């Protein structure tokens, strides 16, 4: 099976760096709903970096909007650190 896009070593390196930092951040979240939300959001960002679509799972009603915003902001900053101009939409969902 042929890959749809050629291998890009820079993207692969950035994905490894982002994944390492994002997973460590997610591990610091002790609230189960927050942890799951962060892992799901990080998966969505990794898929976006690869140029793939990703369906996010539903958000737990127990997780506050401020907690969601904090997680998205933190992971978004990490994403932009590793992908400053590559597949960075102006507003992530």
PyMOL Python script that loads the backbone (N, CA, C, O; Angstrom):
from pymol import cmd

cmd.read_pdbstr("""\
ATOM      1  N   UNK A   1       0.842  -1.164   0.000  1.00  0.00           N
ATOM      2  CA  UNK A   1       0.000   0.000   0.000  1.00  0.00           C
ATOM      3  C   UNK A   1       0.894   1.235   0.000  1.00  0.00           C
ATOM      4  O   UNK A   1       1.833   1.316   0.791  1.00  0.00           O
ATOM      5  N   UNK A   2       0.613   2.201  -0.879  1.00  0.00           N
ATOM      6  CA  UNK A   2       1.367   3.426  -1.013  1.00  0.00           C
ATOM      7  C   UNK A   2       0.793   4.512  -0.107  1.00  0.00           C
ATOM      8  O   UNK A   2      -0.425   4.680  -0.053  1.00  0.00           O
ATOM      9  N   UNK A   3       1.643   5.254   0.605  1.00  0.00           N
ATOM     10  CA  UNK A   3       1.130   6.382   1.390  1.00  0.00           C
ATOM     11  C   UNK A   3       0.604   7.455   0.452  1.00  0.00           C
ATOM     12  O   UNK A   3       1.108   7.614  -0.660  1.00  0.00           O
ATOM     13  N   UNK A   4      -0.414   8.196   0.897  1.00  0.00           N
ATOM     14  CA  UNK A   4      -1.018   9.222   0.056  1.00  0.00           C
ATOM     15  C   UNK A   4      -0.114  10.450  -0.074  1.00  0.00           C
ATOM     16  O   UNK A   4      -0.189  11.168  -1.071  1.00  0.00           O
ATOM     17  N   UNK A   5       0.729  10.694   0.915  1.00  0.00           N
ATOM     18  CA  UNK A   5       1.671  11.812   0.870  1.00  0.00           C
ATOM     19  C   UNK A   5       3.067  11.268   1.136  1.00  0.00           C
ATOM     20  O   UNK A   5       3.220  10.293   1.872  1.00  0.00           O
ATOM     21  N   UNK A   6       4.088  11.889   0.545  1.00  0.00           N
ATOM     22  CA  UNK A   6       5.448  11.429   0.825  1.00  0.00           C
ATOM     23  C   UNK A   6       5.816  11.661   2.289  1.00  0.00           C
ATOM     24  O   UNK A   6       5.274  12.549   2.947  1.00  0.00           O
ATOM     25  N   UNK A   7       6.742  10.851   2.780  1.00  0.00           N
ATOM     26  CA  UNK A   7       7.209  10.972   4.155  1.00  0.00           C
ATOM     27  C   UNK A   7       7.884  12.314   4.349  1.00  0.00           C
ATOM     28  O   UNK A   7       8.713  12.714   3.532  1.00  0.00           O
ATOM     29  N   UNK A   8       7.550  13.000   5.397  1.00  0.00           N
ATOM     30  CA  UNK A   8       8.148  14.299   5.718  1.00  0.00           C
ATOM     31  C   UNK A   8       8.810  14.171   7.088  1.00  0.00           C
ATOM     32  O   UNK A   8       8.131  14.112   8.113  1.00  0.00           O
ATOM     33  N   UNK A   9      10.135  14.130   7.093  1.00  0.00           N
ATOM     34  CA  UNK A   9      10.887  13.932   8.336  1.00  0.00           C
ATOM     35  C   UNK A   9      10.650  15.066   9.326  1.00  0.00           C
ATOM     36  O   UNK A   9      10.613  14.831  10.533  1.00  0.00           O
ATOM     37  N   UNK A  10      10.489  16.297   8.830  1.00  0.00           N
ATOM     38  CA  UNK A  10      10.253  17.428   9.732  1.00  0.00           C
ATOM     39  C   UNK A  10       8.924  17.278  10.457  1.00  0.00           C
ATOM     40  O   UNK A  10       8.830  17.540  11.656  1.00  0.00           O
ATOM     41  N   UNK A  11       7.898  16.857   9.727  1.00  0.00           N
ATOM     42  CA  UNK A  11       6.588  16.661  10.343  1.00  0.00           C
ATOM     43  C   UNK A  11       6.647  15.504  11.337  1.00  0.00           C
ATOM     44  O   UNK A  11       6.081  15.588  12.427  1.00  0.00           O
ATOM     45  N   UNK A  12       7.327  14.435  10.964  1.00  0.00           N
ATOM     46  CA  UNK A  12       7.449  13.285  11.866  1.00  0.00           C
ATOM     47  C   UNK A  12       8.160  13.678  13.162  1.00  0.00           C
ATOM     48  O   UNK A  12       7.747  13.263  14.245  1.00  0.00           O
ATOM     49  N   UNK A  13       9.212  14.466  13.059  1.00  0.00           N
ATOM     50  CA  UNK A  13       9.939  14.926  14.239  1.00  0.00           C
ATOM     51  C   UNK A  13       9.056  15.824  15.096  1.00  0.00           C
ATOM     52  O   UNK A  13       9.039  15.707  16.322  1.00  0.00           O
ATOM     53  N   UNK A  14       8.323  16.725  14.440  1.00  0.00           N
ATOM     54  CA  UNK A  14       7.419  17.614  15.176  1.00  0.00           C
ATOM     55  C   UNK A  14       6.316  16.816  15.871  1.00  0.00           C
ATOM     56  O   UNK A  14       5.943  17.127  17.002  1.00  0.00           O
ATOM     57  N   UNK A  15       5.797  15.792  15.201  1.00  0.00           N
ATOM     58  CA  UNK A  15       4.767  14.951  15.817  1.00  0.00           C
ATOM     59  C   UNK A  15       5.294  14.243  17.058  1.00  0.00           C
ATOM     60  O   UNK A  15       4.600  14.159  18.071  1.00  0.00           O
ATOM     61  N   UNK A  16       6.505  13.742  16.982  1.00  0.00           N
ATOM     62  CA  UNK A  16       7.096  13.078  18.149  1.00  0.00           C
ATOM     63  C   UNK A  16       7.252  14.048  19.314  1.00  0.00           C
ATOM     64  O   UNK A  16       6.933  13.711  20.454  1.00  0.00           O
ATOM     65  N   UNK A  17       7.740  15.243  19.031  1.00  0.00           N
ATOM     66  CA  UNK A  17       7.909  16.242  20.086  1.00  0.00           C
ATOM     67  C   UNK A  17       6.580  16.657  20.691  1.00  0.00           C
ATOM     68  O   UNK A  17       6.437  16.727  21.912  1.00  0.00           O
ATOM     69  N   UNK A  18       5.596  16.936  19.819  1.00  0.00           N
ATOM     70  CA  UNK A  18       4.274  17.319  20.309  1.00  0.00           C
ATOM     71  C   UNK A  18       3.669  16.198  21.137  1.00  0.00           C
ATOM     72  O   UNK A  18       3.141  16.441  22.223  1.00  0.00           O
ATOM     73  N   UNK A  19       3.741  14.981  20.636  1.00  0.00           N
ATOM     74  CA  UNK A  19       3.150  13.844  21.337  1.00  0.00           C
ATOM     75  C   UNK A  19       3.770  13.675  22.724  1.00  0.00           C
ATOM     76  O   UNK A  19       3.057  13.451  23.703  1.00  0.00           O
ATOM     77  N   UNK A  20       5.080  13.780  22.805  1.00  0.00           N
ATOM     78  CA  UNK A  20       5.753  13.615  24.100  1.00  0.00           C
ATOM     79  C   UNK A  20       5.283  14.678  25.093  1.00  0.00           C
ATOM     80  O   UNK A  20       4.946  14.364  26.234  1.00  0.00           O
ATOM     81  N   UNK A  21       5.264  15.927  24.654  1.00  0.00           N
ATOM     82  CA  UNK A  21       4.871  17.015  25.547  1.00  0.00           C
ATOM     83  C   UNK A  21       3.384  16.938  25.904  1.00  0.00           C
ATOM     84  O   UNK A  21       3.003  17.176  27.050  1.00  0.00           O
ATOM     85  N   UNK A  22       2.547  16.605  24.916  1.00  0.00           N
ATOM     86  CA  UNK A  22       1.106  16.537  25.162  1.00  0.00           C
ATOM     87  C   UNK A  22       0.752  15.404  26.121  1.00  0.00           C
ATOM     88  O   UNK A  22      -0.088  15.579  27.005  1.00  0.00           O
ATOM     89  N   UNK A  23       1.377  14.262  25.955  1.00  0.00           N
ATOM     90  CA  UNK A  23       1.091  13.131  26.841  1.00  0.00           C
ATOM     91  C   UNK A  23       1.519  13.455  28.267  1.00  0.00           C
ATOM     92  O   UNK A  23       0.795  13.148  29.215  1.00  0.00           O
ATOM     93  N   UNK A  24       2.679  14.068  28.427  1.00  0.00           N
ATOM     94  CA  UNK A  24       3.120  14.449  29.775  1.00  0.00           C
ATOM     95  C   UNK A  24       2.137  15.436  30.403  1.00  0.00           C
ATOM     96  O   UNK A  24       1.819  15.324  31.587  1.00  0.00           O
ATOM     97  N   UNK A  25       1.656  16.399  29.619  1.00  0.00           N
ATOM     98  CA  UNK A  25       0.663  17.348  30.128  1.00  0.00           C
ATOM     99  C   UNK A  25      -0.614  16.614  30.535  1.00  0.00           C
ATOM    100  O   UNK A  25      -1.153  16.856  31.615  1.00  0.00           O
ATOM    101  N   UNK A  26      -1.090  15.733  29.685  1.00  0.00           N
ATOM    102  CA  UNK A  26      -2.333  15.003  29.981  1.00  0.00           C
ATOM    103  C   UNK A  26      -2.213  14.168  31.247  1.00  0.00           C
ATOM    104  O   UNK A  26      -3.184  14.017  31.989  1.00  0.00           O
ATOM    105  N   UNK A  27      -1.032  13.629  31.493  1.00  0.00           N
ATOM    106  CA  UNK A  27      -0.821  12.827  32.691  1.00  0.00           C
ATOM    107  C   UNK A  27      -0.916  13.650  33.973  1.00  0.00           C
ATOM    108  O   UNK A  27      -1.149  13.100  35.049  1.00  0.00           O
ATOM    109  N   UNK A  28      -0.738  14.965  33.862  1.00  0.00           N
ATOM    110  CA  UNK A  28      -0.823  15.814  35.055  1.00  0.00           C
ATOM    111  C   UNK A  28      -2.264  16.143  35.439  1.00  0.00           C
ATOM    112  O   UNK A  28      -2.519  16.655  36.529  1.00  0.00           O
ATOM    113  N   UNK A  29      -3.201  15.849  34.543  1.00  0.00           N
ATOM    114  CA  UNK A  29      -4.609  16.155  34.812  1.00  0.00           C
ATOM    115  C   UNK A  29      -5.207  15.008  35.619  1.00  0.00           C
ATOM    116  O   UNK A  29      -5.347  13.893  35.115  1.00  0.00           O
ATOM    117  N   UNK A  30      -5.557  15.284  36.863  1.00  0.00           N
ATOM    118  CA  UNK A  30      -6.030  14.230  37.751  1.00  0.00           C
ATOM    119  C   UNK A  30      -7.526  13.953  37.612  1.00  0.00           C
ATOM    120  O   UNK A  30      -7.979  12.849  37.914  1.00  0.00           O
ATOM    121  N   UNK A  31      -8.292  14.937  37.161  1.00  0.00           N
ATOM    122  CA  UNK A  31      -9.720  14.737  36.955  1.00  0.00           C
ATOM    123  C   UNK A  31      -9.915  13.808  35.746  1.00  0.00           C
ATOM    124  O   UNK A  31      -9.377  14.073  34.671  1.00  0.00           O
ATOM    125  N   UNK A  32     -10.673  12.735  35.917  1.00  0.00           N
ATOM    126  CA  UNK A  32     -10.848  11.732  34.858  1.00  0.00           C
ATOM    127  C   UNK A  32     -11.482  12.333  33.603  1.00  0.00           C
ATOM    128  O   UNK A  32     -11.043  12.040  32.491  1.00  0.00           O
ATOM    129  N   UNK A  33     -12.498  13.161  33.768  1.00  0.00           N
ATOM    130  CA  UNK A  33     -13.149  13.780  32.611  1.00  0.00           C
ATOM    131  C   UNK A  33     -12.184  14.734  31.899  1.00  0.00           C
ATOM    132  O   UNK A  33     -12.131  14.766  30.670  1.00  0.00           O
ATOM    133  N   UNK A  34     -11.436  15.495  32.666  1.00  0.00           N
ATOM    134  CA  UNK A  34     -10.469  16.422  32.095  1.00  0.00           C
ATOM    135  C   UNK A  34      -9.353  15.692  31.374  1.00  0.00           C
ATOM    136  O   UNK A  34      -8.926  16.105  30.295  1.00  0.00           O
ATOM    137  N   UNK A  35      -8.882  14.606  31.969  1.00  0.00           N
ATOM    138  CA  UNK A  35      -7.825  13.800  31.353  1.00  0.00           C
ATOM    139  C   UNK A  35      -8.302  13.242  30.014  1.00  0.00           C
ATOM    140  O   UNK A  35      -7.588  13.329  29.015  1.00  0.00           O
ATOM    141  N   UNK A  36      -9.487  12.676  29.991  1.00  0.00           N
ATOM    142  CA  UNK A  36     -10.029  12.100  28.754  1.00  0.00           C
ATOM    143  C   UNK A  36     -10.226  13.175  27.694  1.00  0.00           C
ATOM    144  O   UNK A  36      -9.932  12.954  26.520  1.00  0.00           O
ATOM    145  N   UNK A  37     -10.725  14.342  28.105  1.00  0.00           N
ATOM    146  CA  UNK A  37     -10.928  15.449  27.174  1.00  0.00           C
ATOM    147  C   UNK A  37      -9.590  15.887  26.574  1.00  0.00           C
ATOM    148  O   UNK A  37      -9.493  16.117  25.369  1.00  0.00           O
ATOM    149  N   UNK A  38      -8.568  16.001  27.409  1.00  0.00           N
ATOM    150  CA  UNK A  38      -7.250  16.421  26.949  1.00  0.00           C
ATOM    151  C   UNK A  38      -6.651  15.396  25.983  1.00  0.00           C
ATOM    152  O   UNK A  38      -6.091  15.774  24.954  1.00  0.00           O
ATOM    153  N   UNK A  39      -6.762  14.124  26.298  1.00  0.00           N
ATOM    154  CA  UNK A  39      -6.237  13.089  25.405  1.00  0.00           C
ATOM    155  C   UNK A  39      -6.957  13.120  24.061  1.00  0.00           C
ATOM    156  O   UNK A  39      -6.328  12.977  23.012  1.00  0.00           O
ATOM    157  N   UNK A  40      -8.266  13.305  24.093  1.00  0.00           N
ATOM    158  CA  UNK A  40      -9.056  13.357  22.868  1.00  0.00           C
ATOM    159  C   UNK A  40      -8.665  14.586  22.037  1.00  0.00           C
ATOM    160  O   UNK A  40      -8.529  14.494  20.817  1.00  0.00           O
ATOM    161  N   UNK A  41      -8.488  15.711  22.686  1.00  0.00           N
ATOM    162  CA  UNK A  41      -8.106  16.934  21.983  1.00  0.00           C
ATOM    163  C   UNK A  41      -6.705  16.794  21.381  1.00  0.00           C
ATOM    164  O   UNK A  41      -6.462  17.247  20.262  1.00  0.00           O
ATOM    165  N   UNK A  42      -5.797  16.175  22.113  1.00  0.00           N
ATOM    166  CA  UNK A  42      -4.445  15.946  21.595  1.00  0.00           C
ATOM    167  C   UNK A  42      -4.484  15.008  20.385  1.00  0.00           C
ATOM    168  O   UNK A  42      -3.754  15.223  19.418  1.00  0.00           O
ATOM    169  N   UNK A  43      -5.329  13.971  20.428  1.00  0.00           N
ATOM    170  CA  UNK A  43      -5.477  13.073  19.276  1.00  0.00           C
ATOM    171  C   UNK A  43      -5.985  13.840  18.062  1.00  0.00           C
ATOM    172  O   UNK A  43      -5.530  13.609  16.942  1.00  0.00           O
ATOM    173  N   UNK A  44      -6.932  14.755  18.286  1.00  0.00           N
ATOM    174  CA  UNK A  44      -7.470  15.553  17.202  1.00  0.00           C
ATOM    175  C   UNK A  44      -6.369  16.425  16.590  1.00  0.00           C
ATOM    176  O   UNK A  44      -6.282  16.540  15.368  1.00  0.00           O
ATOM    177  N   UNK A  45      -5.537  17.035  17.423  1.00  0.00           N
ATOM    178  CA  UNK A  45      -4.454  17.871  16.915  1.00  0.00           C
ATOM    179  C   UNK A  45      -3.422  17.050  16.142  1.00  0.00           C
ATOM    180  O   UNK A  45      -2.921  17.502  15.113  1.00  0.00           O
ATOM    181  N   UNK A  46      -3.099  15.848  16.630  1.00  0.00           N
ATOM    182  CA  UNK A  46      -2.160  14.979  15.902  1.00  0.00           C
ATOM    183  C   UNK A  46      -2.730  14.608  14.536  1.00  0.00           C
ATOM    184  O   UNK A  46      -2.011  14.616  13.537  1.00  0.00           O
ATOM    185  N   UNK A  47      -4.011  14.286  14.493  1.00  0.00           N
ATOM    186  CA  UNK A  47      -4.648  13.935  13.223  1.00  0.00           C
ATOM    187  C   UNK A  47      -4.606  15.131  12.275  1.00  0.00           C
ATOM    188  O   UNK A  47      -4.325  14.978  11.087  1.00  0.00           O
ATOM    189  N   UNK A  48      -4.885  16.311  12.800  1.00  0.00           N
ATOM    190  CA  UNK A  48      -4.858  17.521  11.977  1.00  0.00           C
ATOM    191  C   UNK A  48      -3.462  17.749  11.400  1.00  0.00           C
ATOM    192  O   UNK A  48      -3.326  18.126  10.236  1.00  0.00           O
ATOM    193  N   UNK A  49      -2.430  17.524  12.202  1.00  0.00           N
ATOM    194  CA  UNK A  49      -1.059  17.702  11.721  1.00  0.00           C
ATOM    195  C   UNK A  49      -0.736  16.726  10.596  1.00  0.00           C
ATOM    196  O   UNK A  49       0.059  17.032   9.707  1.00  0.00           O
ATOM    197  N   UNK A  50      -1.353  15.561  10.640  1.00  0.00           N
ATOM    198  CA  UNK A  50      -1.149  14.559   9.589  1.00  0.00           C
ATOM    199  C   UNK A  50      -2.045  14.809   8.383  1.00  0.00           C
ATOM    200  O   UNK A  50      -1.936  14.113   7.373  1.00  0.00           O
ATOM    201  N   UNK A  51      -2.928  15.795   8.482  1.00  0.00           N
ATOM    202  CA  UNK A  51      -3.834  16.091   7.383  1.00  0.00           C
ATOM    203  C   UNK A  51      -5.060  15.203   7.365  1.00  0.00           C
ATOM    204  O   UNK A  51      -5.711  15.064   6.330  1.00  0.00           O
ATOM    205  N   UNK A  52      -5.381  14.601   8.496  1.00  0.00           N
ATOM    206  CA  UNK A  52      -6.523  13.685   8.588  1.00  0.00           C
ATOM    207  C   UNK A  52      -7.696  14.352   9.296  1.00  0.00           C
ATOM    208  O   UNK A  52      -7.523  15.274  10.093  1.00  0.00           O
ATOM    209  N   UNK A  53      -8.874  13.872   8.989  1.00  0.00           N
ATOM    210  CA  UNK A  53     -10.066  14.303   9.720  1.00  0.00           C
ATOM    211  C   UNK A  53     -10.171  13.482  10.995  1.00  0.00           C
ATOM    212  O   UNK A  53      -9.724  12.336  11.046  1.00  0.00           O
ATOM    213  N   UNK A  54     -10.757  14.071  12.010  1.00  0.00           N
ATOM    214  CA  UNK A  54     -10.882  13.368  13.294  1.00  0.00           C
ATOM    215  C   UNK A  54     -12.198  13.752  13.929  1.00  0.00           C
ATOM    216  O   UNK A  54     -12.477  14.935  14.127  1.00  0.00           O
ATOM    217  N   UNK A  55     -12.999  12.771  14.247  1.00  0.00           N
ATOM    218  CA  UNK A  55     -14.269  12.996  14.942  1.00  0.00           C
ATOM    219  C   UNK A  55     -14.010  12.928  16.436  1.00  0.00           C
ATOM    220  O   UNK A  55     -13.600  11.896  16.966  1.00  0.00           O
ATOM    221  N   UNK A  56     -14.257  14.043  17.103  1.00  0.00           N
ATOM    222  CA  UNK A  56     -14.063  14.054  18.555  1.00  0.00           C
ATOM    223  C   UNK A  56     -15.256  13.425  19.232  1.00  0.00           C
ATOM    224  O   UNK A  56     -16.390  13.530  18.765  1.00  0.00           O
ATOM    225  N   UNK A  57     -14.978  12.769  20.341  1.00  0.00           N
ATOM    226  CA  UNK A  57     -16.058  12.173  21.123  1.00  0.00           C
ATOM    227  C   UNK A  57     -16.788  13.275  21.880  1.00  0.00           C
ATOM    228  O   UNK A  57     -16.323  14.414  21.937  1.00  0.00           O
ATOM    229  N   UNK A  58     -17.915  12.935  22.450  1.00  0.00           N
ATOM    230  CA  UNK A  58     -18.709  13.920  23.179  1.00  0.00           C
ATOM    231  C   UNK A  58     -18.000  14.427  24.418  1.00  0.00           C
ATOM    232  O   UNK A  58     -17.167  13.730  24.999  1.00  0.00           O
ATOM    233  N   UNK A  59     -18.333  15.639  24.818  1.00  0.00           N
ATOM    234  CA  UNK A  59     -17.740  16.254  25.996  1.00  0.00           C
ATOM    235  C   UNK A  59     -18.571  15.878  27.212  1.00  0.00           C
ATOM    236  O   UNK A  59     -19.800  15.945  27.181  1.00  0.00           O
ATOM    237  N   UNK A  60     -17.903  15.490  28.263  1.00  0.00           N
ATOM    238  CA  UNK A  60     -18.592  15.149  29.499  1.00  0.00           C
ATOM    239  C   UNK A  60     -19.257  16.393  30.078  1.00  0.00           C
ATOM    240  O   UNK A  60     -18.660  17.469  30.113  1.00  0.00           O
ATOM    241  N   UNK A  61     -20.476  16.237  30.522  1.00  0.00           N
ATOM    242  CA  UNK A  61     -21.198  17.351  31.143  1.00  0.00           C
ATOM    243  C   UNK A  61     -20.535  17.763  32.463  1.00  0.00           C
ATOM    244  O   UNK A  61     -20.745  18.877  32.944  1.00  0.00           O
ATOM    245  N   UNK A  62     -19.745  16.873  33.039  1.00  0.00           N
ATOM    246  CA  UNK A  62     -19.092  17.166  34.319  1.00  0.00           C
ATOM    247  C   UNK A  62     -17.885  18.090  34.159  1.00  0.00           C
ATOM    248  O   UNK A  62     -17.398  18.641  35.147  1.00  0.00           O
ATOM    249  N   UNK A  63     -17.395  18.269  32.925  1.00  0.00           N
ATOM    250  CA  UNK A  63     -16.220  19.103  32.699  1.00  0.00           C
ATOM    251  C   UNK A  63     -16.667  20.528  32.388  1.00  0.00           C
ATOM    252  O   UNK A  63     -17.415  20.763  31.439  1.00  0.00           O
ATOM    253  N   UNK A  64     -16.204  21.464  33.189  1.00  0.00           N
ATOM    254  CA  UNK A  64     -16.627  22.859  33.023  1.00  0.00           C
ATOM    255  C   UNK A  64     -16.064  23.457  31.742  1.00  0.00           C
ATOM    256  O   UNK A  64     -15.053  22.992  31.217  1.00  0.00           O
ATOM    257  N   UNK A  65     -16.725  24.486  31.252  1.00  0.00           N
ATOM    258  CA  UNK A  65     -16.278  25.195  30.048  1.00  0.00           C
ATOM    259  C   UNK A  65     -14.905  25.819  30.290  1.00  0.00           C
ATOM    260  O   UNK A  65     -14.075  25.842  29.381  1.00  0.00           O
ATOM    261  N   UNK A  66     -14.652  26.322  31.490  1.00  0.00           N
ATOM    262  CA  UNK A  66     -13.347  26.926  31.779  1.00  0.00           C
ATOM    263  C   UNK A  66     -12.235  25.868  31.749  1.00  0.00           C
ATOM    264  O   UNK A  66     -11.121  26.150  31.310  1.00  0.00           O
ATOM    265  N   UNK A  67     -12.538  24.659  32.214  1.00  0.00           N
ATOM    266  CA  UNK A  67     -11.550  23.576  32.164  1.00  0.00           C
ATOM    267  C   UNK A  67     -11.277  23.179  30.714  1.00  0.00           C
ATOM    268  O   UNK A  67     -10.129  22.942  30.337  1.00  0.00           O
ATOM    269  N   UNK A  68     -12.329  23.106  29.906  1.00  0.00           N
ATOM    270  CA  UNK A  68     -12.155  22.802  28.483  1.00  0.00           C
ATOM    271  C   UNK A  68     -11.295  23.858  27.805  1.00  0.00           C
ATOM    272  O   UNK A  68     -10.385  23.536  27.042  1.00  0.00           O
ATOM    273  N   UNK A  69     -11.592  25.124  28.091  1.00  0.00           N
ATOM    274  CA  UNK A  69     -10.839  26.221  27.486  1.00  0.00           C
ATOM    275  C   UNK A  69      -9.364  26.177  27.887  1.00  0.00           C
ATOM    276  O   UNK A  69      -8.485  26.407  27.056  1.00  0.00           O
ATOM    277  N   UNK A  70      -9.095  25.884  29.147  1.00  0.00           N
ATOM    278  CA  UNK A  70      -7.715  25.796  29.626  1.00  0.00           C
ATOM    279  C   UNK A  70      -6.966  24.673  28.915  1.00  0.00           C
ATOM    280  O   UNK A  70      -5.829  24.857  28.482  1.00  0.00           O
ATOM    281  N   UNK A  71      -7.601  23.519  28.798  1.00  0.00           N
ATOM    282  CA  UNK A  71      -6.980  22.373  28.122  1.00  0.00           C
ATOM    283  C   UNK A  71      -6.718  22.701  26.657  1.00  0.00           C
ATOM    284  O   UNK A  71      -5.626  22.448  26.149  1.00  0.00           O
ATOM    285  N   UNK A  72      -7.708  23.261  25.980  1.00  0.00           N
ATOM    286  CA  UNK A  72      -7.557  23.599  24.563  1.00  0.00           C
ATOM    287  C   UNK A  72      -6.469  24.655  24.361  1.00  0.00           C
ATOM    288  O   UNK A  72      -5.688  24.565  23.415  1.00  0.00           O
ATOM    289  N   UNK A  73      -6.416  25.639  25.232  1.00  0.00           N
ATOM    290  CA  UNK A  73      -5.406  26.689  25.126  1.00  0.00           C
ATOM    291  C   UNK A  73      -4.006  26.113  25.324  1.00  0.00           C
ATOM    292  O   UNK A  73      -3.086  26.420  24.565  1.00  0.00           O
ATOM    293  N   UNK A  74      -3.854  25.281  26.343  1.00  0.00           N
ATOM    294  CA  UNK A  74      -2.541  24.700  26.640  1.00  0.00           C
ATOM    295  C   UNK A  74      -2.065  23.803  25.505  1.00  0.00           C
ATOM    296  O   UNK A  74      -0.927  23.922  25.051  1.00  0.00           O
ATOM    297  N   UNK A  75      -2.936  22.904  25.044  1.00  0.00           N
ATOM    298  CA  UNK A  75      -2.547  22.006  23.956  1.00  0.00           C
ATOM    299  C   UNK A  75      -2.387  22.760  22.639  1.00  0.00           C
ATOM    300  O   UNK A  75      -1.536  22.409  21.822  1.00  0.00           O
ATOM    301  N   UNK A  76      -3.194  23.787  22.431  1.00  0.00           N
ATOM    302  CA  UNK A  76      -3.057  24.609  21.232  1.00  0.00           C
ATOM    303  C   UNK A  76      -1.706  25.310  21.171  1.00  0.00           C
ATOM    304  O   UNK A  76      -1.095  25.399  20.106  1.00  0.00           O
ATOM    305  N   UNK A  77      -1.243  25.808  22.314  1.00  0.00           N
ATOM    306  CA  UNK A  77       0.083  26.440  22.372  1.00  0.00           C
ATOM    307  C   UNK A  77       1.179  25.430  22.067  1.00  0.00           C
ATOM    308  O   UNK A  77       2.136  25.740  21.359  1.00  0.00           O
ATOM    309  N   UNK A  78       1.038  24.219  22.603  1.00  0.00           N
ATOM    310  CA  UNK A  78       2.021  23.169  22.306  1.00  0.00           C
ATOM    311  C   UNK A  78       2.024  22.856  20.816  1.00  0.00           C
ATOM    312  O   UNK A  78       3.084  22.713  20.207  1.00  0.00           O
ATOM    313  N   UNK A  79       0.839  22.751  20.235  1.00  0.00           N
ATOM    314  CA  UNK A  79       0.707  22.439  18.810  1.00  0.00           C
ATOM    315  C   UNK A  79       1.397  23.513  17.969  1.00  0.00           C
ATOM    316  O   UNK A  79       2.154  23.197  17.051  1.00  0.00           O
ATOM    317  N   UNK A  80       1.137  24.766  18.281  1.00  0.00           N
ATOM    318  CA  UNK A  80       1.739  25.864  17.511  1.00  0.00           C
ATOM    319  C   UNK A  80       3.256  25.933  17.713  1.00  0.00           C
ATOM    320  O   UNK A  80       3.978  26.419  16.842  1.00  0.00           O
ATOM    321  N   UNK A  81       3.728  25.459  18.839  1.00  0.00           N
ATOM    322  CA  UNK A  81       5.176  25.403  19.091  1.00  0.00           C
ATOM    323  C   UNK A  81       5.847  24.454  18.092  1.00  0.00           C
ATOM    324  O   UNK A  81       6.912  24.760  17.556  1.00  0.00           O
ATOM    325  N   UNK A  82       5.222  23.312  17.850  1.00  0.00           N
ATOM    326  CA  UNK A  82       5.797  22.310  16.956  1.00  0.00           C
ATOM    327  C   UNK A  82       5.370  22.490  15.504  1.00  0.00           C
ATOM    328  O   UNK A  82       6.073  22.060  14.589  1.00  0.00           O
ATOM    329  N   UNK A  83       4.235  23.116  15.293  1.00  0.00           N
ATOM    330  CA  UNK A  83       3.713  23.338  13.940  1.00  0.00           C
ATOM    331  C   UNK A  83       3.359  24.818  13.765  1.00  0.00           C
ATOM    332  O   UNK A  83       2.181  25.155  13.643  1.00  0.00           O
ATOM    333  N   UNK A  84       4.351  25.698  13.751  1.00  0.00           N
ATOM    334  CA  UNK A  84       4.058  27.129  13.707  1.00  0.00           C
ATOM    335  C   UNK A  84       3.354  27.584  12.434  1.00  0.00           C
ATOM    336  O   UNK A  84       2.585  28.545  12.465  1.00  0.00           O
ATOM    337  N   UNK A  85       3.600  26.918  11.331  1.00  0.00           N
ATOM    338  CA  UNK A  85       2.946  27.324  10.080  1.00  0.00           C
ATOM    339  C   UNK A  85       2.332  26.153   9.331  1.00  0.00           C
ATOM    340  O   UNK A  85       1.748  26.343   8.264  1.00  0.00           O
ATOM    341  N   UNK A  86       2.451  24.965   9.862  1.00  0.00           N
ATOM    342  CA  UNK A  86       2.002  23.776   9.156  1.00  0.00           C
ATOM    343  C   UNK A  86       0.628  23.343   9.642  1.00  0.00           C
ATOM    344  O   UNK A  86       0.470  22.911  10.784  1.00  0.00           O
ATOM    345  N   UNK A  87      -0.356  23.463   8.774  1.00  0.00           N
ATOM    346  CA  UNK A  87      -1.722  23.038   9.091  1.00  0.00           C
ATOM    347  C   UNK A  87      -2.216  23.614  10.415  1.00  0.00           C
ATOM    348  O   UNK A  87      -2.769  22.905  11.256  1.00  0.00           O
ATOM    349  N   UNK A  88      -2.004  24.889  10.571  1.00  0.00           N
ATOM    350  CA  UNK A  88      -2.459  25.570  11.776  1.00  0.00           C
ATOM    351  C   UNK A  88      -3.636  26.449  11.395  1.00  0.00           C
ATOM    352  O   UNK A  88      -3.443  27.538  10.854  1.00  0.00           O
ATOM    353  N   UNK A  89      -4.848  25.996  11.667  1.00  0.00           N
ATOM    354  CA  UNK A  89      -6.003  26.824  11.358  1.00  0.00           C
ATOM    355  C   UNK A  89      -6.065  28.025  12.308  1.00  0.00           C
ATOM    356  O   UNK A  89      -5.504  28.000  13.404  1.00  0.00           O
ATOM    357  N   UNK A  90      -6.747  29.054  11.867  1.00  0.00           N
ATOM    358  CA  UNK A  90      -6.847  30.251  12.707  1.00  0.00           C
ATOM    359  C   UNK A  90      -7.624  29.985  13.984  1.00  0.00           C
ATOM    360  O   UNK A  90      -7.360  30.603  15.016  1.00  0.00           O
ATOM    361  N   UNK A  91      -8.573  29.075  13.919  1.00  0.00           N
ATOM    362  CA  UNK A  91      -9.361  28.743  15.122  1.00  0.00           C
ATOM    363  C   UNK A  91      -9.613  27.239  15.122  1.00  0.00           C
ATOM    364  O   UNK A  91     -10.287  26.718  14.233  1.00  0.00           O
ATOM    365  N   UNK A  92      -9.086  26.565  16.092  1.00  0.00           N
ATOM    366  CA  UNK A  92      -9.309  25.121  16.215  1.00  0.00           C
ATOM    367  C   UNK A  92     -10.679  24.876  16.814  1.00  0.00           C
ATOM    368  O   UNK A  92     -11.115  25.622  17.690  1.00  0.00           O
ATOM    369  N   UNK A  93     -11.366  23.837  16.353  1.00  0.00           N
ATOM    370  CA  UNK A  93     -12.692  23.551  16.922  1.00  0.00           C
ATOM    371  C   UNK A  93     -12.593  23.091  18.357  1.00  0.00           C
ATOM    372  O   UNK A  93     -13.613  22.808  18.987  1.00  0.00           O
TER     373      UNK A  93
END
""", "prot")
cmd.dss("prot")
cmd.show_as("cartoon", "prot")
cmd.util.cbc("prot")
cmd.orient("prot")
